[in-house]
Amino acid sequence: MTLTKRISELMTSLVTGIPEREFQIQLGFLATLLGESFYLYGRSGSGKALILERWIAAFKNAKALKVGSREQDMPVNLDSYDIIEFLTYDPRNENVKDNVTIALEDHGKASLILSGEMRPEDALCRGEIIDNISLTIVLPENISAVALCELLKTQGDVTSTHVSPGLTVTAEEKSQWNEEIKKVSLSEDTLKVIAGVVEVCDENNIYVSVRKWIALANIMKAMAFFNGRTETRLEDTFFLGMPIWSRSVSNKVITEKYRQIVLKQMLKDIPEILEKPYDAEDLMFRIKKLMHSSNNLYETKIFNEEPCVSYRITIAGETVPLYAPLRYIETEGDFFPYNELKREEKRVRCNYHGTSNCSISVASSVKSVGIRTMSSRNSTISANEKYEDFGVLPTYILKENDPDIVEKKKADMVEIRQEIQAVAEKETKALQSLKAVFASIKSSKEDLFCNKEFLSELQDRVSALFDSTKVVLGKIKEAHDLLASQGV
């Protein structure tokens, strides 16, 4: 039996009967194996006691010291234990607080596990040990209906622990594996993700000690080691996106930013995919305008850095200027003109209906008060806002079939053809890369210590990017076919 297979079977034994806590149990096993100190947080009934028993059962003949809430003195030979567990850690109990301080100083290679119902930041800050704890493992407060029904079907005793002696880890193996784990190297992807999280911590004044980073890096190395790898992968960092950071504020900031960091690193070959998507609808708009509009030269003025047709309308005795961008002339579809503040005036709606005459409608809410009034300017236009027809205003034609306009439209069409080719190549490359990334994510699903919940979240995000890219490519092809059909 390979080491990966053996540990996989051991993990199966440890998580049996404890649904929707699999990754937390696996993470705690790795921390215990590495001799790290961590805090297990969960409400009453969340399974803490059972999980603690499973961790002890994973190690052959493990010598465990269990410290309860009653007053007791700590043994002088703490370094002779393999695991030290504080079953109900509460720093308000001075005896418990003192005992934890002693254990942190003298536990040697033993893993120190604090278990409690007090929120991590309260428990660890009040105990003045927050910087001495490598990570926090948070248990869900309940389980889903589906998981509960599956659990009830077994009708077994979930409180019992059954681990085959052949799977348990001996003290010699633990020592040997720890030495091998140290030899695993951190990949460039892993280091980039760590650096990204460090930057987030610096920007938000979140302190993470070097000692804690070393502990977290060792957990990543252990994940790679038990999967038969000599170098970590991006997937080994997924637990950084969990609430392991002891303080609720730190957890919120880091877990949110981590998702952006890991996705950016995963898509490092196509970073532009995370930027604003290409506007294929605008491309079609420009093509149809070039194909179907006249070559007339209209009277315009530059406003908000683009040529606009200037209008003045009077509402409730108040005259206000409006500016309709030239790009909308002779097109179909509603648009909002600019107001004098160079913003879209959403209380006025315009449409040229394929001509050079502008149909104007005004929101009912400002029909009697005007546009400049403070009350109307501060109001928001609801989705159900009704617009009333105001009038139709013409656009003055300076010259029909202007040769400069003809040449400009020809030049614009050449640019559009080049744009279509460039965008098609870029989006095709992105589609191929996304397909490869999705396949890579999928192949990691069965890896030992894989955070399947987070992996599924990434799959969904990459899948959504893939689908949106396919839509853009479809529109690009539609634009190409439209030009080809017209012989343009």
MOMO-V124901 format. One record per backbone hydrogen bond with DSSP energy under -1.0 kcal/mol. NH is the residue of the N-H (numbers start at 1). CO is the residue of the C=O. E is the energy in kcal/mol with one decimal. If there is no record, write none. Layout:
NH&CO&E, NH&CO&E
//
This chain:
6&2&-2.5, 7&3&-2.8, 8&4&-2.2, 9&5&-2.2, 10&6&-2.3, 11&7&-2.7, 12&8&-1.9, 13&9&-2.0, 14&10&-2.1, 15&11&-2.1, 16&12&-1.0, 18&15&-2.3, 25&21&-2.3, 26&22&-2.4, 27&23&-2.8, 28&24&-2.2, 29&25&-2.1, 30&26&-2.1, 31&27&-2.2, 32&28&-2.5, 33&29&-2.8, 34&30&-2.1, 35&32&-1.1, 36&31&-2.9, 38&112&-2.1, 39&135&-1.9, 40&114&-3.8, 41&137&-2.8, 42&116&-1.6, 46&43&-1.9, 51&47&-2.3, 52&48&-2.6, 53&49&-1.8, 54&50&-2.0, 55&51&-2.2, 56&52&-1.7, 57&53&-2.3, 58&54&-1.1, 59&56&-1.6, 60&169&-2.3, 62&59&-1.5, 65&83&-2.7, 67&85&-3.6, 80&77&-1.9, 81&78&-1.8, 82&63&-2.8, 83&63&-1.6, 84&111&-2.9, 85&65&-3.4, 86&113&-2.8, 87&67&-2.2, 89&115&-3.4, 93&90&-2.1, 97&93&-2.7, 98&94&-2.5, 99&95&-2.3, 100&96&-2.3, 101&97&-1.8, 102&98&-2.2, 103&99&-2.6, 104&100&-2.7, 105&101&-1.3, 106&102&-2.1, 107&103&-1.6, 110&107&-2.2, 111&82&-2.1, 113&84&-3.1, 114&38&-2.6, 115&86&-2.4, 116&40&-2.2, 123&119&-3.0, 124&120&-3.1, 125&121&-1.6, 126&122&-2.1, 127&123&-1.3, 128&125&-1.1, 129&124&-2.6, 132&129&-2.0, 134&37&-2.6, 136&244&-1.5, 137&39&-3.1, 139&41&-2.8, 148&144&-2.4, 149&145&-2.4, 150&146&-2.1, 151&147&-2.2, 152&148&-2.4, 153&149&-1.5, 158&156&-1.1, 160&157&-1.4, 167&164&-2.1, 169&58&-2.8, 174&170&-2.6, 175&171&-2.2, 176&172&-2.6, 177&173&-3.4, 178&174&-2.0, 179&175&-1.5, 180&176&-1.9, 181&177&-3.0, 182&178&-1.4, 184&181&-1.4, 185&230&-2.3, 191&187&-2.4, 192&188&-2.3, 193&189&-2.1, 194&190&-2.5, 195&191&-2.7, 196&192&-2.1, 197&193&-2.2, 198&194&-2.5, 199&195&-2.2, 200&196&-1.8, 201&197&-2.4, 202&198&-2.5, 203&199&-2.6, 204&200&-1.5, 205&202&-1.0, 206&201&-3.1, 213&209&-2.0, 214&210&-2.4, 215&211&-1.9, 216&212&-2.5, 217&213&-2.5, 218&214&-2.2, 219&215&-1.6, 220&216&-1.8, 221&217&-2.3, 222&218&-2.4, 223&219&-2.1, 224&220&-2.0, 225&221&-2.8, 226&222&-2.5, 228&225&-1.8, 229&224&-2.8, 232&185&-2.4, 236&233&-1.4, 237&234&-1.9, 238&235&-1.2, 240&237&-2.5, 241&238&-1.9, 242&239&-1.6, 244&242&-2.5, 247&245&-1.9, 251&247&-2.7, 252&248&-2.3, 253&249&-2.3, 254&250&-2.8, 255&251&-2.4, 256&252&-1.5, 257&253&-2.4, 258&254&-2.9, 259&255&-1.1, 261&257&-2.5, 262&258&-3.1, 263&259&-1.7, 264&260&-2.3, 265&261&-2.1, 266&262&-2.4, 267&263&-1.8, 268&265&-1.3, 270&267&-1.7, 273&270&-2.0, 274&271&-1.5, 275&272&-1.5, 280&278&-1.4, 283&279&-1.3, 284&280&-2.1, 285&281&-2.1, 286&282&-2.5, 287&283&-2.4, 288&284&-2.6, 289&285&-1.9, 290&286&-2.3, 291&287&-2.3, 292&288&-2.3, 293&289&-2.1, 297&399&-3.5, 299&396&-2.5, 301&308&-2.4, 303&306&-2.7, 306&303&-1.0, 308&301&-2.7, 309&324&-3.2, 311&322&-2.9, 313&320&-2.4, 315&318&-2.9, 318&315&-1.6, 320&313&-2.9, 322&311&-2.9, 323&338&-2.0, 324&309&-2.7, 326&307&-2.8, 328&325&-1.9, 329&326&-1.7, 330&355&-2.2, 331&328&-1.6, 335&350&-2.0, 338&323&-2.8, 339&343&-2.7, 342&339&-2.0, 345&337&-3.5, 346&344&-1.1, 348&345&-1.4, 349&361&-2.7, 350&335&-3.1, 351&359&-1.4, 354&331&-2.4, 355&352&-2.1, 358&393&-3.4, 359&351&-2.8, 360&391&-3.2, 361&349&-2.7, 362&388&-2.8, 363&347&-2.8, 364&386&-2.9, 366&363&-1.5, 370&366&-2.2, 377&373&-2.4, 378&374&-2.0, 385&382&-1.7, 388&362&-3.0, 390&360&-3.1, 391&360&-1.6, 393&358&-2.8, 398&297&-2.7, 399&297&-1.6, 402&295&-2.2, 406&402&-2.0, 407&403&-2.4, 408&404&-2.3, 409&405&-2.5, 410&406&-1.8, 411&407&-2.4, 412&408&-2.7, 413&409&-2.1, 414&410&-1.8, 415&411&-2.1, 416&412&-2.1, 417&413&-2.2, 418&414&-2.1, 419&415&-2.6, 420&416&-2.8, 421&417&-2.0, 422&418&-2.5, 423&419&-3.0, 424&420&-2.4, 425&421&-2.1, 426&422&-2.3, 427&423&-3.1, 428&424&-2.0, 429&425&-2.2, 430&426&-2.1, 431&427&-2.4, 432&428&-2.2, 433&429&-2.5, 434&430&-2.7, 435&431&-2.0, 436&432&-2.0, 437&433&-2.6, 438&434&-2.6, 439&435&-2.1, 440&436&-2.1, 441&437&-2.5, 442&438&-2.6, 443&439&-2.2, 445&442&-1.3, 447&444&-1.7, 450&447&-1.4, 452&450&-1.6, 455&451&-2.5, 456&452&-2.5, 457&453&-1.6, 458&454&-2.2, 459&455&-2.5, 460&456&-2.2, 461&457&-1.8, 462&458&-2.8, 463&459&-2.7, 464&460&-2.2, 465&461&-2.0, 466&462&-2.4, 467&463&-2.5, 468&464&-2.4, 469&465&-2.1, 470&466&-2.2, 471&467&-1.9, 472&468&-1.9, 473&469&-2.5, 474&470&-2.2, 475&471&-2.1, 476&472&-2.4, 477&473&-2.4, 478&474&-2.1, 479&475&-2.4, 480&476&-2.5, 481&477&-2.9, 482&478&-2.1, 483&479&-2.1, 484&480&-2.4, 485&481&-2.6, 486&482&-1.2, 487&484&-1.1, 488&483&-2.6
//
